[in-house]
């Protein structure tokens, strides 16, 4: 028994040793094409515009490591503060013990407000001149 012959490919093909292989091009709506365009754009902008001497993989590794460390520290602080609730409740009662957990978000809001207040406000561009960000 022999296998049935495959139909001849339609559309663009390339041939290796006399056998045609179809070329499957992505459609413009394919999300993989968009992701590839973003990655290539980041690489080109980083290498040319910002004079990075790192690859996208190295940059993403550094960003991923920083996010992992930040998340770990956040979980550690959360775990410690939750573990402190029962001893605080033994001293001041459960009614006031959970109030202790509100200090973290309040400190975060205060820090964000300080950062926003410290941001320099951009000067308005005068007519006839464009700001080039340099």
C-alpha positions in Angstrom: 0.0 0.0 0.0 1.2 3.4 -0.8 0.2 6.7 0.8 -2.1 8.9 -1.3 -0.3 11.7 -3.1 -0.5 15.1 -1.4 -2.3 17.8 -3.4 0.0 20.3 -5.1 0.4 23.4 -2.9 -1.3 26.5 -4.0 0.1 29.9 -3.5 3.8 30.7 -2.9 6.2 27.8 -2.6 9.8 27.1 -2.4 11.4 23.9 -3.8 14.0 21.7 -2.1 15.4 18.8 -4.2 12.5 19.0 -6.6 9.8 18.9 -3.9 7.6 22.1 -3.5 6.9 23.3 0.1 4.2 25.9 0.7 5.1 29.3 2.2 2.6 30.2 4.9 2.7 33.9 5.4 1.1 35.5 8.5 -2.0 37.6 8.2 -1.9 41.2 9.4 -4.3 40.5 12.2 -2.1 37.7 13.6 -1.1 38.6 17.2 2.2 36.9 16.9 3.1 39.3 14.1 2.3 42.2 16.4 4.4 40.8 19.2 7.3 40.2 16.8 7.0 43.9 15.6 7.0 45.2 19.2 10.1 43.1 20.1 12.0 44.1 17.0 11.0 47.8 17.5 12.3 47.7 21.1 15.5 46.2 19.9 16.0 48.7 17.1 15.1 51.7 19.3 17.2 50.5 22.1 20.3 49.9 20.0 20.1 53.0 17.8 18.1 55.6 19.7 19.3 55.0 23.2 22.7 53.4 22.4 22.0 50.2 24.4 24.7 47.6 24.2 22.4 44.9 25.6 20.0 42.6 23.8 16.3 42.5 24.5 16.8 39.2 26.3 19.3 40.8 28.7 17.0 43.8 29.3 14.0 41.6 29.9 16.0 39.4 32.2 17.0 42.4 34.3 13.4 43.7 34.4 12.1 40.3 35.3 14.6 39.9 38.1 13.7 43.4 39.5 10.0 42.5 39.4 10.6 39.2 41.1 12.6 40.9 43.9 10.0 43.6 44.3 7.1 41.1 44.5 9.0 38.9 47.0 9.6 41.9 49.2 6.0 42.8 49.0 4.9 39.3 50.0 7.4 39.3 52.8 6.0 42.6 54.2 2.4 41.4 53.9 3.2 38.1 55.6 5.0 39.8 58.5 2.2 42.4 59.0 -0.5 39.7 58.9 1.5 37.6 61.4 1.6 40.6 63.7 -2.2 41.0 63.8 -2.9 38.3 66.6 -0.3 39.6 69.0 -1.5 43.2 68.5 -5.1 42.0 69.0 -4.2 40.4 72.3 -3.0 43.8 73.5 -5.6 46.3 72.0 -8.4 43.9 70.9 -9.5 42.7 67.5 -11.6 45.8 66.9 -8.4 47.9 66.6 -5.9 45.3 65.4 -6.9 45.4 61.8 -6.4 49.1 61.7 -2.7 48.4 61.8 -3.0 46.9 58.2 -4.2 50.3 56.9 -0.8 51.9 57.5 0.8 50.2 54.5 -1.6 51.5 51.8 -1.6 54.9 53.5 2.3 55.0 53.3 2.1 54.0 49.6 -0.4 56.8 48.8 1.8 59.3 50.7 4.9 58.1 48.7 3.2 58.4 45.4 2.0 61.9 46.2 5.5 63.0 47.2 6.8 61.6 43.9 4.2 63.4 41.9 4.9 66.6 43.7 8.7 66.2 43.0 8.1 65.7 39.2 9.2 68.7 37.2 6.4 70.2 35.2 7.3 70.4 31.5 7.8 74.0 30.1 5.4 74.9 27.3 7.0 75.0 23.9 7.2 78.4 22.4 5.7 79.1 19.0 7.9 78.2 16.0 10.2 76.0 18.1 9.7 72.3 18.7 11.0 70.5 21.7 13.2 67.6 20.8 13.5 66.2 24.3 17.3 66.7 24.5 
